[in-house]
Amino acid sequence: MPLFDFHCRDCDKTSELLVRSSDTPACPHCGSAEIDKLVSMPAEPGKSKGIIQRARAQAAKEGHMSNFSAGERKKLLKT
């Protein structure tokens, strides 16, 4: 089930709700059905520098190089 952001017209609060497409959600604060689905910002793929660095450090501890590109592996194995 996907998470959606909703804004209640009655109590003016925004909530994140887990709903099925067949469900009609209600505001968790006041119980009103007068809520609008908001456009949510999509999540970025997990390719940040910090995630990559941590994965590479863990791979090095475990003795494999699966998180390195082929070119990087060649450089590392030559030294």
PyMOL Python script that loads the backbone (N, CA, C, O; Angstrom):
from pymol import cmd

cmd.read_pdbstr("""\
ATOM      1  N   MET A   1       0.846  -1.185   0.000  1.00  0.00           N
ATOM      2  CA  MET A   1       0.000   0.000   0.000  1.00  0.00           C
ATOM      3  C   MET A   1       0.892   1.248   0.000  1.00  0.00           C
ATOM      4  O   MET A   1       1.857   1.338   0.758  1.00  0.00           O
ATOM      5  N   PRO A   2       0.554   2.179  -0.843  1.00  0.00           N
ATOM      6  CA  PRO A   2       1.380   3.397  -0.921  1.00  0.00           C
ATOM      7  C   PRO A   2       1.017   4.420   0.147  1.00  0.00           C
ATOM      8  O   PRO A   2      -0.105   4.453   0.653  1.00  0.00           O
ATOM      9  N   LEU A   3       1.993   5.245   0.472  1.00  0.00           N
ATOM     10  CA  LEU A   3       1.789   6.374   1.379  1.00  0.00           C
ATOM     11  C   LEU A   3       1.423   7.598   0.556  1.00  0.00           C
ATOM     12  O   LEU A   3       2.029   7.866  -0.482  1.00  0.00           O
ATOM     13  N   PHE A   4       0.429   8.337   1.025  1.00  0.00           N
ATOM     14  CA  PHE A   4       0.025   9.567   0.380  1.00  0.00           C
ATOM     15  C   PHE A   4      -0.089  10.673   1.410  1.00  0.00           C
ATOM     16  O   PHE A   4      -0.385  10.412   2.576  1.00  0.00           O
ATOM     17  N   ASP A   5       0.144  11.897   0.991  1.00  0.00           N
ATOM     18  CA  ASP A   5      -0.072  13.065   1.837  1.00  0.00           C
ATOM     19  C   ASP A   5      -1.469  13.596   1.553  1.00  0.00           C
ATOM     20  O   ASP A   5      -1.887  13.696   0.400  1.00  0.00           O
ATOM     21  N   PHE A   6      -2.183  13.935   2.623  1.00  0.00           N
ATOM     22  CA  PHE A   6      -3.532  14.484   2.507  1.00  0.00           C
ATOM     23  C   PHE A   6      -3.630  15.748   3.344  1.00  0.00           C
ATOM     24  O   PHE A   6      -2.989  15.871   4.388  1.00  0.00           O
ATOM     25  N   HIS A   7      -4.442  16.685   2.870  1.00  0.00           N
ATOM     26  CA  HIS A   7      -4.699  17.917   3.627  1.00  0.00           C
ATOM     27  C   HIS A   7      -6.188  17.983   3.921  1.00  0.00           C
ATOM     28  O   HIS A   7      -7.011  17.874   3.013  1.00  0.00           O
ATOM     29  N   CYS A   8      -6.533  18.162   5.195  1.00  0.00           N
ATOM     30  CA  CYS A   8      -7.927  18.238   5.620  1.00  0.00           C
ATOM     31  C   CYS A   8      -8.440  19.668   5.465  1.00  0.00           C
ATOM     32  O   CYS A   8      -7.817  20.617   5.942  1.00  0.00           O
ATOM     33  N   ARG A   9      -9.569  19.810   4.799  1.00  0.00           N
ATOM     34  CA  ARG A   9     -10.175  21.132   4.620  1.00  0.00           C
ATOM     35  C   ARG A   9     -10.831  21.631   5.907  1.00  0.00           C
ATOM     36  O   ARG A   9     -10.922  22.838   6.129  1.00  0.00           O
ATOM     37  N   ASP A  10     -11.287  20.708   6.755  1.00  0.00           N
ATOM     38  CA  ASP A  10     -11.988  21.116   7.980  1.00  0.00           C
ATOM     39  C   ASP A  10     -11.038  21.570   9.087  1.00  0.00           C
ATOM     40  O   ASP A  10     -11.248  22.631   9.674  1.00  0.00           O
ATOM     41  N   CYS A  11     -10.005  20.795   9.382  1.00  0.00           N
ATOM     42  CA  CYS A  11      -9.116  21.161  10.490  1.00  0.00           C
ATOM     43  C   CYS A  11      -7.796  21.765  10.016  1.00  0.00           C
ATOM     44  O   CYS A  11      -6.973  22.158  10.843  1.00  0.00           O
ATOM     45  N   ASP A  12      -7.577  21.847   8.701  1.00  0.00           N
ATOM     46  CA  ASP A  12      -6.390  22.476   8.104  1.00  0.00           C
ATOM     47  C   ASP A  12      -5.083  21.789   8.512  1.00  0.00           C
ATOM     48  O   ASP A  12      -4.055  22.450   8.658  1.00  0.00           O
ATOM     49  N   LYS A  13      -5.120  20.471   8.695  1.00  0.00           N
ATOM     50  CA  LYS A  13      -3.910  19.715   9.036  1.00  0.00           C
ATOM     51  C   LYS A  13      -3.538  18.798   7.877  1.00  0.00           C
ATOM     52  O   LYS A  13      -4.396  18.345   7.119  1.00  0.00           O
ATOM     53  N   THR A  14      -2.246  18.537   7.761  1.00  0.00           N
ATOM     54  CA  THR A  14      -1.736  17.645   6.721  1.00  0.00           C
ATOM     55  C   THR A  14      -1.264  16.357   7.377  1.00  0.00           C
ATOM     56  O   THR A  14      -0.620  16.383   8.426  1.00  0.00           O
ATOM     57  N   SER A  15      -1.591  15.226   6.747  1.00  0.00           N
ATOM     58  CA  SER A  15      -1.235  13.922   7.296  1.00  0.00           C
ATOM     59  C   SER A  15      -0.722  13.023   6.189  1.00  0.00           C
ATOM     60  O   SER A  15      -1.095  13.168   5.025  1.00  0.00           O
ATOM     61  N   GLU A  16       0.134  12.098   6.569  1.00  0.00           N
ATOM     62  CA  GLU A  16       0.615  11.073   5.645  1.00  0.00           C
ATOM     63  C   GLU A  16      -0.135   9.794   6.001  1.00  0.00           C
ATOM     64  O   GLU A  16      -0.068   9.324   7.137  1.00  0.00           O
ATOM     65  N   LEU A  17      -0.849   9.234   5.026  1.00  0.00           N
ATOM     66  CA  LEU A  17      -1.681   8.065   5.286  1.00  0.00           C
ATOM     67  C   LEU A  17      -1.324   6.919   4.360  1.00  0.00           C
ATOM     68  O   LEU A  17      -0.971   7.128   3.200  1.00  0.00           O
ATOM     69  N   LEU A  18      -1.416   5.729   4.872  1.00  0.00           N
ATOM     70  CA  LEU A  18      -1.202   4.509   4.113  1.00  0.00           C
ATOM     71  C   LEU A  18      -2.578   4.041   3.647  1.00  0.00           C
ATOM     72  O   LEU A  18      -3.382   3.593   4.465  1.00  0.00           O
ATOM     73  N   VAL A  19      -2.865   4.135   2.343  1.00  0.00           N
ATOM     74  CA  VAL A  19      -4.212   3.821   1.849  1.00  0.00           C
ATOM     75  C   VAL A  19      -4.158   2.944   0.607  1.00  0.00           C
ATOM     76  O   VAL A  19      -3.220   3.008  -0.187  1.00  0.00           O
ATOM     77  N   ARG A  20      -5.182   2.132   0.466  1.00  0.00           N
ATOM     78  CA  ARG A  20      -5.384   1.358  -0.756  1.00  0.00           C
ATOM     79  C   ARG A  20      -6.134   2.236  -1.742  1.00  0.00           C
ATOM     80  O   ARG A  20      -6.799   3.195  -1.351  1.00  0.00           O
ATOM     81  N   SER A  21      -6.026   1.908  -3.004  1.00  0.00           N
ATOM     82  CA  SER A  21      -6.708   2.722  -4.011  1.00  0.00           C
ATOM     83  C   SER A  21      -8.230   2.629  -3.868  1.00  0.00           C
ATOM     84  O   SER A  21      -8.941   3.551  -4.267  1.00  0.00           O
ATOM     85  N   SER A  22      -8.732   1.540  -3.310  1.00  0.00           N
ATOM     86  CA  SER A  22     -10.180   1.369  -3.148  1.00  0.00           C
ATOM     87  C   SER A  22     -10.712   2.030  -1.876  1.00  0.00           C
ATOM     88  O   SER A  22     -11.927   2.155  -1.725  1.00  0.00           O
ATOM     89  N   ASP A  23      -9.842   2.456  -0.956  1.00  0.00           N
ATOM     90  CA  ASP A  23     -10.271   3.065   0.308  1.00  0.00           C
ATOM     91  C   ASP A  23     -10.579   4.545   0.145  1.00  0.00           C
ATOM     92  O   ASP A  23      -9.998   5.226  -0.700  1.00  0.00           O
ATOM     93  N   THR A  24     -11.499   5.028   0.965  1.00  0.00           N
ATOM     94  CA  THR A  24     -11.760   6.455   1.076  1.00  0.00           C
ATOM     95  C   THR A  24     -11.240   6.885   2.441  1.00  0.00           C
ATOM     96  O   THR A  24     -11.883   6.611   3.455  1.00  0.00           O
ATOM     97  N   PRO A  25     -10.091   7.552   2.488  1.00  0.00           N
ATOM     98  CA  PRO A  25      -9.491   7.893   3.779  1.00  0.00           C
ATOM     99  C   PRO A  25     -10.230   9.030   4.481  1.00  0.00           C
ATOM    100  O   PRO A  25     -10.927   9.830   3.857  1.00  0.00           O
ATOM    101  N   ALA A  26     -10.053   9.071   5.788  1.00  0.00           N
ATOM    102  CA  ALA A  26     -10.592  10.152   6.612  1.00  0.00           C
ATOM    103  C   ALA A  26      -9.445  10.796   7.367  1.00  0.00           C
ATOM    104  O   ALA A  26      -8.405  10.174   7.587  1.00  0.00           O
ATOM    105  N   CYS A  27      -9.639  12.037   7.759  1.00  0.00           N
ATOM    106  CA  CYS A  27      -8.622  12.761   8.510  1.00  0.00           C
ATOM    107  C   CYS A  27      -8.408  12.087   9.862  1.00  0.00           C
ATOM    108  O   CYS A  27      -9.373  11.868  10.594  1.00  0.00           O
ATOM    109  N   PRO A  28      -7.158  11.749  10.213  1.00  0.00           N
ATOM    110  CA  PRO A  28      -6.912  11.116  11.504  1.00  0.00           C
ATOM    111  C   PRO A  28      -7.062  12.076  12.686  1.00  0.00           C
ATOM    112  O   PRO A  28      -7.158  11.631  13.829  1.00  0.00           O
ATOM    113  N   HIS A  29      -7.084  13.379  12.427  1.00  0.00           N
ATOM    114  CA  HIS A  29      -7.198  14.369  13.496  1.00  0.00           C
ATOM    115  C   HIS A  29      -8.652  14.664  13.870  1.00  0.00           C
ATOM    116  O   HIS A  29      -8.997  14.725  15.050  1.00  0.00           O
ATOM    117  N   CYS A  30      -9.510  14.848  12.842  1.00  0.00           N
ATOM    118  CA  CYS A  30     -10.894  15.239  13.140  1.00  0.00           C
ATOM    119  C   CYS A  30     -11.923  14.259  12.600  1.00  0.00           C
ATOM    120  O   CYS A  30     -13.109  14.367  12.912  1.00  0.00           O
ATOM    121  N   GLY A  31     -11.470  13.286  11.777  1.00  0.00           N
ATOM    122  CA  GLY A  31     -12.385  12.286  11.242  1.00  0.00           C
ATOM    123  C   GLY A  31     -13.137  12.721   9.989  1.00  0.00           C
ATOM    124  O   GLY A  31     -13.965  11.966   9.481  1.00  0.00           O
ATOM    125  N   SER A  32     -12.872  13.901   9.490  1.00  0.00           N
ATOM    126  CA  SER A  32     -13.574  14.424   8.317  1.00  0.00           C
ATOM    127  C   SER A  32     -13.166  13.674   7.054  1.00  0.00           C
ATOM    128  O   SER A  32     -12.025  13.233   6.916  1.00  0.00           O
ATOM    129  N   ALA A  33     -14.119  13.539   6.137  1.00  0.00           N
ATOM    130  CA  ALA A  33     -13.842  12.945   4.834  1.00  0.00           C
ATOM    131  C   ALA A  33     -13.487  14.020   3.811  1.00  0.00           C
ATOM    132  O   ALA A  33     -13.212  13.706   2.653  1.00  0.00           O
ATOM    133  N   GLU A  34     -13.491  15.269   4.225  1.00  0.00           N
ATOM    134  CA  GLU A  34     -13.170  16.400   3.344  1.00  0.00           C
ATOM    135  C   GLU A  34     -11.655  16.605   3.277  1.00  0.00           C
ATOM    136  O   GLU A  34     -11.130  17.606   3.766  1.00  0.00           O
ATOM    137  N   ILE A  35     -10.968  15.647   2.668  1.00  0.00           N
ATOM    138  CA  ILE A  35      -9.513  15.743   2.558  1.00  0.00           C
ATOM    139  C   ILE A  35      -9.103  15.686   1.087  1.00  0.00           C
ATOM    140  O   ILE A  35      -9.764  15.056   0.260  1.00  0.00           O
ATOM    141  N   ASP A  36      -8.013  16.350   0.794  1.00  0.00           N
ATOM    142  CA  ASP A  36      -7.485  16.403  -0.566  1.00  0.00           C
ATOM    143  C   ASP A  36      -6.141  15.703  -0.609  1.00  0.00           C
ATOM    144  O   ASP A  36      -5.303  15.893   0.273  1.00  0.00           O
ATOM    145  N   LYS A  37      -5.935  14.886  -1.648  1.00  0.00           N
ATOM    146  CA  LYS A  37      -4.643  14.227  -1.839  1.00  0.00           C
ATOM    147  C   LYS A  37      -3.669  15.268  -2.379  1.00  0.00           C
ATOM    148  O   LYS A  37      -3.982  15.997  -3.321  1.00  0.00           O
ATOM    149  N   LEU A  38      -2.495  15.329  -1.778  1.00  0.00           N
ATOM    150  CA  LEU A  38      -1.472  16.287  -2.200  1.00  0.00           C
ATOM    151  C   LEU A  38      -0.482  15.627  -3.136  1.00  0.00           C
ATOM    152  O   LEU A  38      -0.302  14.409  -3.110  1.00  0.00           O
ATOM    153  N   VAL A  39       0.152  16.427  -3.954  1.00  0.00           N
ATOM    154  CA  VAL A  39       1.215  15.930  -4.815  1.00  0.00           C
ATOM    155  C   VAL A  39       2.466  15.803  -3.957  1.00  0.00           C
ATOM    156  O   VAL A  39       2.922  16.781  -3.364  1.00  0.00           O
ATOM    157  N   SER A  40       3.010  14.616  -3.894  1.00  0.00           N
ATOM    158  CA  SER A  40       4.203  14.360  -3.071  1.00  0.00           C
ATOM    159  C   SER A  40       5.449  14.402  -3.932  1.00  0.00           C
ATOM    160  O   SER A  40       5.423  14.043  -5.109  1.00  0.00           O
ATOM    161  N   MET A  41       6.538  14.844  -3.327  1.00  0.00           N
ATOM    162  CA  MET A  41       7.820  14.857  -4.014  1.00  0.00           C
ATOM    163  C   MET A  41       8.354  13.429  -4.054  1.00  0.00           C
ATOM    164  O   MET A  41       8.382  12.758  -3.023  1.00  0.00           O
ATOM    165  N   PRO A  42       8.776  12.952  -5.221  1.00  0.00           N
ATOM    166  CA  PRO A  42       9.310  11.593  -5.281  1.00  0.00           C
ATOM    167  C   PRO A  42      10.639  11.484  -4.531  1.00  0.00           C
ATOM    168  O   PRO A  42      11.410  12.441  -4.462  1.00  0.00           O
ATOM    169  N   ALA A  43      10.882  10.324  -3.985  1.00  0.00           N
ATOM    170  CA  ALA A  43      12.131  10.091  -3.260  1.00  0.00           C
ATOM    171  C   ALA A  43      13.268   9.880  -4.251  1.00  0.00           C
ATOM    172  O   ALA A  43      13.081   9.273  -5.307  1.00  0.00           O
ATOM    173  N   GLU A  44      14.426  10.378  -3.906  1.00  0.00           N
ATOM    174  CA  GLU A  44      15.607  10.203  -4.743  1.00  0.00           C
ATOM    175  C   GLU A  44      16.102   8.772  -4.652  1.00  0.00           C
ATOM    176  O   GLU A  44      15.959   8.133  -3.610  1.00  0.00           O
ATOM    177  N   PRO A  45      16.684   8.260  -5.732  1.00  0.00           N
ATOM    178  CA  PRO A  45      17.307   6.941  -5.620  1.00  0.00           C
ATOM    179  C   PRO A  45      18.498   6.995  -4.674  1.00  0.00           C
ATOM    180  O   PRO A  45      19.122   8.044  -4.514  1.00  0.00           O
ATOM    181  N   GLY A  46      18.807   5.892  -4.062  1.00  0.00           N
ATOM    182  CA  GLY A  46      19.869   5.854  -3.057  1.00  0.00           C
ATOM    183  C   GLY A  46      21.267   5.881  -3.641  1.00  0.00           C
ATOM    184  O   GLY A  46      22.019   4.920  -3.477  1.00  0.00           O
ATOM    185  N   LYS A  47      21.629   6.942  -4.310  1.00  0.00           N
ATOM    186  CA  LYS A  47      22.946   7.046  -4.926  1.00  0.00           C
ATOM    187  C   LYS A  47      23.749   8.204  -4.353  1.00  0.00           C
ATOM    188  O   LYS A  47      24.606   8.763  -5.038  1.00  0.00           O
ATOM    189  N   SER A  48      23.487   8.561  -3.132  1.00  0.00           N
ATOM    190  CA  SER A  48      24.238   9.670  -2.553  1.00  0.00           C
ATOM    191  C   SER A  48      25.665   9.225  -2.247  1.00  0.00           C
ATOM    192  O   SER A  48      25.941   8.038  -2.069  1.00  0.00           O
ATOM    193  N   LYS A  49      26.550  10.189  -2.193  1.00  0.00           N
ATOM    194  CA  LYS A  49      27.961   9.879  -1.932  1.00  0.00           C
ATOM    195  C   LYS A  49      28.147   9.152  -0.609  1.00  0.00           C
ATOM    196  O   LYS A  49      28.966   8.238  -0.511  1.00  0.00           O
ATOM    197  N   GLY A  50      27.398   9.551   0.403  1.00  0.00           N
ATOM    198  CA  GLY A  50      27.533   8.928   1.719  1.00  0.00           C
ATOM    199  C   GLY A  50      27.146   7.465   1.710  1.00  0.00           C
ATOM    200  O   GLY A  50      27.819   6.643   2.333  1.00  0.00           O
ATOM    201  N   ILE A  51      26.068   7.123   1.011  1.00  0.00           N
ATOM    202  CA  ILE A  51      25.627   5.733   0.935  1.00  0.00           C
ATOM    203  C   ILE A  51      26.664   4.899   0.197  1.00  0.00           C
ATOM    204  O   ILE A  51      26.993   3.789   0.618  1.00  0.00           O
ATOM    205  N   ILE A  52      27.174   5.434  -0.900  1.00  0.00           N
ATOM    206  CA  ILE A  52      28.175   4.711  -1.677  1.00  0.00           C
ATOM    207  C   ILE A  52      29.451   4.506  -0.861  1.00  0.00           C
ATOM    208  O   ILE A  52      30.028   3.419  -0.885  1.00  0.00           O
ATOM    209  N   GLN A  53      29.894   5.529  -0.145  1.00  0.00           N
ATOM    210  CA  GLN A  53      31.109   5.402   0.665  1.00  0.00           C
ATOM    211  C   GLN A  53      30.943   4.351   1.754  1.00  0.00           C
ATOM    212  O   GLN A  53      31.850   3.553   1.989  1.00  0.00           O
ATOM    213  N   ARG A  54      29.786   4.343   2.422  1.00  0.00           N
ATOM    214  CA  ARG A  54      29.550   3.345   3.478  1.00  0.00           C
ATOM    215  C   ARG A  54      29.500   1.931   2.904  1.00  0.00           C
ATOM    216  O   ARG A  54      30.017   0.995   3.514  1.00  0.00           O
ATOM    217  N   ALA A  55      28.879   1.771   1.734  1.00  0.00           N
ATOM    218  CA  ALA A  55      28.802   0.447   1.105  1.00  0.00           C
ATOM    219  C   ALA A  55      30.190  -0.036   0.707  1.00  0.00           C
ATOM    220  O   ALA A  55      30.515  -1.212   0.871  1.00  0.00           O
ATOM    221  N   ARG A  56      31.006   0.870   0.185  1.00  0.00           N
ATOM    222  CA  ARG A  56      32.366   0.490  -0.204  1.00  0.00           C
ATOM    223  C   ARG A  56      33.221   0.144   1.016  1.00  0.00           C
ATOM    224  O   ARG A  56      34.019  -0.792   0.969  1.00  0.00           O
ATOM    225  N   ALA A  57      33.058   0.888   2.093  1.00  0.00           N
ATOM    226  CA  ALA A  57      33.815   0.595   3.309  1.00  0.00           C
ATOM    227  C   ALA A  57      33.421  -0.778   3.856  1.00  0.00           C
ATOM    228  O   ALA A  57      34.279  -1.545   4.292  1.00  0.00           O
ATOM    229  N   GLN A  58      32.124  -1.084   3.832  1.00  0.00           N
ATOM    230  CA  GLN A  58      31.658  -2.385   4.308  1.00  0.00           C
ATOM    231  C   GLN A  58      32.177  -3.497   3.407  1.00  0.00           C
ATOM    232  O   GLN A  58      32.588  -4.550   3.895  1.00  0.00           O
ATOM    233  N   ALA A  59      32.162  -3.273   2.092  1.00  0.00           N
ATOM    234  CA  ALA A  59      32.669  -4.282   1.157  1.00  0.00           C
ATOM    235  C   ALA A  59      34.151  -4.537   1.404  1.00  0.00           C
ATOM    236  O   ALA A  59      34.594  -5.685   1.373  1.00  0.00           O
ATOM    237  N   ALA A  60      34.916  -3.485   1.647  1.00  0.00           N
ATOM    238  CA  ALA A  60      36.347  -3.649   1.914  1.00  0.00           C
ATOM    239  C   ALA A  60      36.573  -4.446   3.194  1.00  0.00           C
ATOM    240  O   ALA A  60      37.476  -5.280   3.254  1.00  0.00           O
ATOM    241  N   LYS A  61      35.752  -4.194   4.228  1.00  0.00           N
ATOM    242  CA  LYS A  61      35.872  -4.956   5.480  1.00  0.00           C
ATOM    243  C   LYS A  61      35.593  -6.435   5.254  1.00  0.00           C
ATOM    244  O   LYS A  61      36.218  -7.306   5.859  1.00  0.00           O
ATOM    245  N   GLU A  62      34.618  -6.698   4.352  1.00  0.00           N
ATOM    246  CA  GLU A  62      34.222  -8.081   4.092  1.00  0.00           C
ATOM    247  C   GLU A  62      35.133  -8.768   3.073  1.00  0.00           C
ATOM    248  O   GLU A  62      35.005  -9.968   2.832  1.00  0.00           O
ATOM    249  N   GLY A  63      36.048  -8.005   2.479  1.00  0.00           N
ATOM    250  CA  GLY A  63      37.010  -8.599   1.569  1.00  0.00           C
ATOM    251  C   GLY A  63      36.538  -8.776   0.136  1.00  0.00           C
ATOM    252  O   GLY A  63      37.121  -9.564  -0.609  1.00  0.00           O
ATOM    253  N   HIS A  64      35.492  -8.058  -0.264  1.00  0.00           N
ATOM    254  CA  HIS A  64      35.084  -8.135  -1.670  1.00  0.00           C
ATOM    255  C   HIS A  64      34.959  -6.725  -2.225  1.00  0.00           C
ATOM    256  O   HIS A  64      34.935  -5.745  -1.481  1.00  0.00           O
ATOM    257  N   MET A  65      34.881  -6.645  -3.524  1.00  0.00           N
ATOM    258  CA  MET A  65      34.886  -5.335  -4.177  1.00  0.00           C
ATOM    259  C   MET A  65      33.646  -5.152  -5.050  1.00  0.00           C
ATOM    260  O   MET A  65      33.715  -4.499  -6.091  1.00  0.00           O
ATOM    261  N   SER A  66      32.523  -5.718  -4.640  1.00  0.00           N
ATOM    262  CA  SER A  66      31.314  -5.679  -5.464  1.00  0.00           C
ATOM    263  C   SER A  66      30.739  -4.274  -5.628  1.00  0.00           C
ATOM    264  O   SER A  66      29.961  -4.034  -6.552  1.00  0.00           O
ATOM    265  N   ASN A  67      31.096  -3.369  -4.773  1.00  0.00           N
ATOM    266  CA  ASN A  67      30.568  -2.009  -4.858  1.00  0.00           C
ATOM    267  C   ASN A  67      31.475  -1.061  -5.629  1.00  0.00           C
ATOM    268  O   ASN A  67      31.251   0.150  -5.631  1.00  0.00           O
ATOM    269  N   PHE A  68      32.489  -1.600  -6.277  1.00  0.00           N
ATOM    270  CA  PHE A  68      33.401  -0.790  -7.077  1.00  0.00           C
ATOM    271  C   PHE A  68      33.154  -1.082  -8.554  1.00  0.00           C
ATOM    272  O   PHE A  68      32.798  -2.205  -8.909  1.00  0.00           O
ATOM    273  N   SER A  69      33.339  -0.091  -9.410  1.00  0.00           N
ATOM    274  CA  SER A  69      33.204  -0.306 -10.855  1.00  0.00           C
ATOM    275  C   SER A  69      34.383  -1.136 -11.345  1.00  0.00           C
ATOM    276  O   SER A  69      35.379  -1.296 -10.640  1.00  0.00           O
ATOM    277  N   ALA A  70      34.261  -1.661 -12.564  1.00  0.00           N
ATOM    278  CA  ALA A  70      35.332  -2.487 -13.126  1.00  0.00           C
ATOM    279  C   ALA A  70      36.636  -1.702 -13.224  1.00  0.00           C
ATOM    280  O   ALA A  70      37.701  -2.239 -12.922  1.00  0.00           O
ATOM    281  N   GLY A  71      36.568  -0.444 -13.639  1.00  0.00           N
ATOM    282  CA  GLY A  71      37.768   0.392 -13.731  1.00  0.00           C
ATOM    283  C   GLY A  71      38.412   0.630 -12.381  1.00  0.00           C
ATOM    284  O   GLY A  71      39.637   0.611 -12.259  1.00  0.00           O
ATOM    285  N   GLU A  72      37.592   0.852 -11.368  1.00  0.00           N
ATOM    286  CA  GLU A  72      38.120   1.066 -10.017  1.00  0.00           C
ATOM    287  C   GLU A  72      38.776  -0.211  -9.484  1.00  0.00           C
ATOM    288  O   GLU A  72      39.808  -0.154  -8.814  1.00  0.00           O
ATOM    289  N   ARG A  73      38.169  -1.363  -9.787  1.00  0.00           N
ATOM    290  CA  ARG A  73      38.747  -2.633  -9.335  1.00  0.00           C
ATOM    291  C   ARG A  73      40.120  -2.858  -9.950  1.00  0.00           C
ATOM    292  O   ARG A  73      41.047  -3.299  -9.270  1.00  0.00           O
ATOM    293  N   LYS A  74      40.249  -2.552 -11.244  1.00  0.00           N
ATOM    294  CA  LYS A  74      41.545  -2.725 -11.912  1.00  0.00           C
ATOM    295  C   LYS A  74      42.599  -1.846 -11.263  1.00  0.00           C
ATOM    296  O   LYS A  74      43.720  -2.295 -11.023  1.00  0.00           O
ATOM    297  N   LYS A  75      42.249  -0.587 -10.975  1.00  0.00           N
ATOM    298  CA  LYS A  75      43.205   0.330 -10.334  1.00  0.00           C
ATOM    299  C   LYS A  75      43.608  -0.177  -8.966  1.00  0.00           C
ATOM    300  O   LYS A  75      44.791  -0.175  -8.625  1.00  0.00           O
ATOM    301  N   LEU A  76      42.639  -0.611  -8.180  1.00  0.00           N
ATOM    302  CA  LEU A  76      42.921  -1.075  -6.820  1.00  0.00           C
ATOM    303  C   LEU A  76      43.742  -2.354  -6.798  1.00  0.00           C
ATOM    304  O   LEU A  76      44.581  -2.537  -5.916  1.00  0.00           O
ATOM    305  N   LEU A  77      43.510  -3.236  -7.751  1.00  0.00           N
ATOM    306  CA  LEU A  77      44.225  -4.513  -7.767  1.00  0.00           C
ATOM    307  C   LEU A  77      45.648  -4.350  -8.269  1.00  0.00           C
ATOM    308  O   LEU A  77      46.504  -5.174  -7.950  1.00  0.00           O
ATOM    309  N   LYS A  78      45.927  -3.302  -9.052  1.00  0.00           N
ATOM    310  CA  LYS A  78      47.278  -3.052  -9.545  1.00  0.00           C
ATOM    311  C   LYS A  78      48.187  -2.533  -8.447  1.00  0.00           C
ATOM    312  O   LYS A  78      49.396  -2.760  -8.506  1.00  0.00           O
ATOM    313  N   THR A  79      47.655  -1.849  -7.454  1.00  0.00           N
ATOM    314  CA  THR A  79      48.481  -1.254  -6.399  1.00  0.00           C
ATOM    315  C   THR A  79      48.740  -2.230  -5.289  1.00  0.00           C
ATOM    316  O   THR A  79      49.419  -1.895  -4.318  1.00  0.00           O
TER     317      THR A  79
END
""", "prot")
cmd.dss("prot")
cmd.show_as("cartoon", "prot")
cmd.util.cbc("prot")
cmd.orient("prot")
